[in-house]
Amino acid sequence: MKFRIDRDTFADAVAWTARSLPLRPSVPVLAGLLVEASAEGLTLSGFDYETSTRATLPAEVSDEGRALVSGRLLSEIVKSLPNKPIDVALDGTKVNLTCGSARFALQTMPVEEYPRLPQMPTATGTVKADLFATAVQQAGAAAGRDEMLPLLTGIRLELEGSTISLMATDRFRASLRDLDWYPEASDLSAQALVPAKVLNETARSLQSGGDITVAVSSGQTGDGLIGFEGVVGNGTRRTTTRLLEGDFPRVRQLFQAQAETVAYVNTQEFVESVKRVSLVAERNTPVRLTFADGVLLLEAGSGDEAQASESLEATIEGNDISIGFNPGYLLEGLGVMSDPVVHLSFTQHTKPAAISGVGETGAEPDGAFRYLIMPVRLQS
């Protein structure tokens, strides 16, 4: 194996592929990054039995071949090299890298012991890369982080005709994001529960491309794989991951409650105010929001502790209401909204509140992204 490649192109692809490698692999070869040179160019692959990554990129290949080397070490070496072409050659049991006057020799791993990567499922449809990245980021704001509850660490994709719905919940908040896409079949109906971390990293890494191909191996959650492929620069990147198993909570029906109070608040002012007031909120204590007389009053702290309050202009329709939220959960939901105005709808102070973004005060949410947050009981 022998090839020459642009330093920046190689460094970016190696870093992306190596990012998915396990820190504590169950077998040593899983820490390796598979480098394959052929007449078509260069292919880099990583796999941990759950998630696979594969990047293809152009290179000047002199001799075809393949080698398995430590992925994280290769990534650290390549990103430290000067901005000059890199020459890579397999010499016996070592891979030699030369870049300018810098030279490295990496010990290879037994390539014959490396597991076979799963095949990309048949394409199900395509979606705009930048829109998909935004949708995944928004839906993922409500995904759980407790590995003891793996079902809640996923984002559920519901593919129905020309719409993808992305949903997540950690029991304390929920998210729903609808997105248009281009299915292979107009009557498509499929579901997939994808690990949120993998989905978020994949969507973010592919967002600079035009379209992402989505491929689901089965219509049943937890049965099979899902794959994503897109063009990045002058190469392609592909990820497959095993779906999570279990019955995902019925998130969609939580957003159907009839509102008794609706409020509109400037998004940026709301975020900054919550950040300031929550500085005095002790851990697991809420920020109190009171909507009355065209004003939103934010308060935190009580008794002999530090206290804070701040008022914002708000347009309020319906009954006055006072409700408390975990400030971290509230800020995570507001942080993924790009609209200038926040639309908040409430039923009761003990029931979840729905938050959406709108273009202007008085406008109805388009329903593309909705964030539901459970209230925290307030002290009298």
C-alpha positions, -999 to 999 in steps of 0.1 A, spaced: 0 0 0 14 34 -10 -4 67 -16 0 105 -14 -28 127 -1 -36 163 8 -29 169 45 -61 188 53 -83 163 35 -67 134 52 -67 150 87 -104 158 85 -114 123 73 -92 105 99 -105 127 127 -141 120 117 -136 83 114 -116 79 146 -141 98 166 -164 68 167 -137 44 179 -143 30 214 -121 43 243 -120 8 259 -125 -17 230 -137 -52 239 -110 -65 215 -78 -46 206 -84 -44 168 -116 -23 174 -92 6 184 -78 4 149 -87 24 118 -88 5 86 -69 22 57 -76 8 23 -60 22 -9 -74 12 -43 -77 25 -79 -109 43 -68 -90 62 -40 -87 59 -3 -112 44 22 -110 49 60 -132 27 82 -140 23 119 -164 -1 138 -173 -10 174 -200 -36 166 -227 -10 171 -217 20 149 -196 20 118 -180 49 100 -166 49 65 -150 78 46 -139 77 10 -117 104 -5 -94 110 -34 -57 101 -32 -28 94 -56 -25 57 -51 8 40 -63 2 6 -47 -31 -9 -36 -34 -25 -2 -48 -21 33 -35 -17 68 -50 -15 103 -34 11 127 -43 28 159 -71 53 149 -66 78 177 -28 79 174 -31 84 136 -55 112 141 -32 130 166 -2 126 143 -19 138 111 -34 169 127 0 179 140 17 177 106 26 207 85 4 218 56 21 197 30 12 165 11 14 133 31 31 102 18 19 69 33 34 35 27 31 1 42 65 -15 49 62 -50 65 44 -46 98 47 -8 99 30 21 82 54 50 74 41 86 71 62 113 56 52 150 55 80 174 47 108 166 71 85 149 96 85 111 96 65 86 116 63 48 117 31 32 131 29 -5 141 1 -23 123 -26 -45 139 -36 -79 124 -60 -67 96 -74 -102 91 -89 -101 126 -108 -69 119 -146 -75 118 -165 -70 85 -184 -37 84 -222 -40 81 -236 -32 46 -255 0 41 -292 -8 40 -312 0 8 -318 37 4 -352 49 19 -350 85 8 -330 118 9 -331 149 30 -315 183 28 -283 181 49 -285 215 66 -322 212 75 -317 177 89 -288 188 111 -309 216 125 -338 192 131 -317 167 149 -302 193 171 -336 206 181 -351 172 187 -320 160 206 -324 188 232 -349 166 250 -330 133 246 -320 115 278 -284 111 289 -288 84 315 -273 52 301 -292 32 326 -323 41 305 -310 35 270 -345 37 254 -347 74 264 -312 82 250 -325 78 214 -343 100 189 -373 83 173 -376 89 135 -411 84 121 -410 83 83 -445 88 68 -447 97 32 -429 129 25 -425 138 62 -399 128 88 -409 134 125 -381 134 151 -391 129 187 -372 126 220 -380 126 257 -362 121 290 -395 121 311 -390 157 321 -393 173 287 -401 162 252 -394 174 217 -411 170 183 -397 182 150 -413 177 116 -393 179 84 -400 174 47 -379 149 28 -378 129 -4 -388 93 1 -381 65 -25 -417 55 -22 -446 79 -17 -464 54 6 -434 48 28 -441 41 65 -412 32 88 -398 39 123 -364 39 138 -351 46 173 -315 60 168 -290 67 195 -291 105 199 -254 110 202 -246 91 170 -274 108 151 -263 143 163 -227 137 154 -236 122 120 -260 150 110 -235 177 121 -206 161 102 -227 159 70 -244 193 71 -220 209 47 -232 186 19 -263 190 -3 -283 159 5 -281 130 30 -293 96 20 -312 78 48 -315 40 47 -335 20 72 -332 -18 71 -365 -25 88 -398 -7 95 -398 -19 131 -380 0 159 -351 -20 172 -349 -44 143 -318 -38 122 -297 -9 112 -300 27 99 -275 43 76 -267 78 66 -245 89 36 -235 122 23 -209 141 3 -183 162 22 -158 181 2 -147 159 -26 -154 126 -7 -182 107 8 -190 97 44 -212 69 56 -224 59 90 -245 29 101 -257 22 136 -278 -4 153 -312 7 163 -323 8 200 -349 -16 212 -381 -10 232 -415 7 231 -408 44 229 -432 67 249 -461 82 229 -446 116 226 -468 131 199 -501 129 219 -485 150 247 -486 181 224 -523 179 218 -535 196 250 -558 227 246 -540 259 259 -557 281 285 -529 307 285 -507 318 256 -477 342 258 -453 357 234 -418 368 246 -387 380 227 -364 350 224 -331 366 231 -343 387 260 -359 356 275 -328 336 273 -306 363 288 -330 369 316 -333 332 325 -295 330 326 -292 359 349 -320 350 373 -310 314 375 -275 323 389 -291 323 424 -311 292 419 -298 263 440 -295 229 424 -328 213 416 -347 245 424 -368 262 397 -370 296 381 -405 310 387 -423 326 358 -454 347 364 -474 359 334 -498 388 342 -508 422 329 -485 422 299 -455 414 319 -434 382 325 -418 382 360 -389 359 365 -378 350 401 -354 326 417 -342 320 453 -361 323 485 -359 328 522 -324 337 535 -308 326 503 -297 349 474 -327 361 454 -332 376 419 -361 389 399 -364 405 364 -393 417 343 -399 414 305 -426 427 282 -449 399 271 -481 396 251 -505 374 271 -537 358 260 -559 340 285 -556 335 323 -527 347 344 -504 319 354 -474 313 377 -453 283 369 -418 270 377 -392 253 355 -358 237 358 -337 266 343 -313 241 326 -341 223 308 -357 257 299 -325 271 284 -317 239 264 -351 242 247 -348 279 241 -312 275 229 -322 255 198 -348 279 186 -338 304 159 -371 324 157 -371 359 172 -402 353 193 -411 325 217 -447 312 218 -455 296 251 -488 278 258 -500 266 292 -530 246 305 -523 245 343 -494 253 365 -490 215 372 -492 204 336 -465 205 309 -460 237 289 -453 238 252 -427 261 237 -424 270 200 -407 297 179 -426 322 158 -416 350 135 -436 377 153 -459 383 182 -494 371 176 -484 345 150 -494 309 152 -465 284 154 -459 264 122 -456 232 142 -422 224 128 -405 223 162 -422 220 196 -406 216 230 -426 204 260 -413 209 295 -426 196 328 -431 222 356 -414 220 390 -436 224 420 -433 259 435 -430 266 472 -458 287 486 
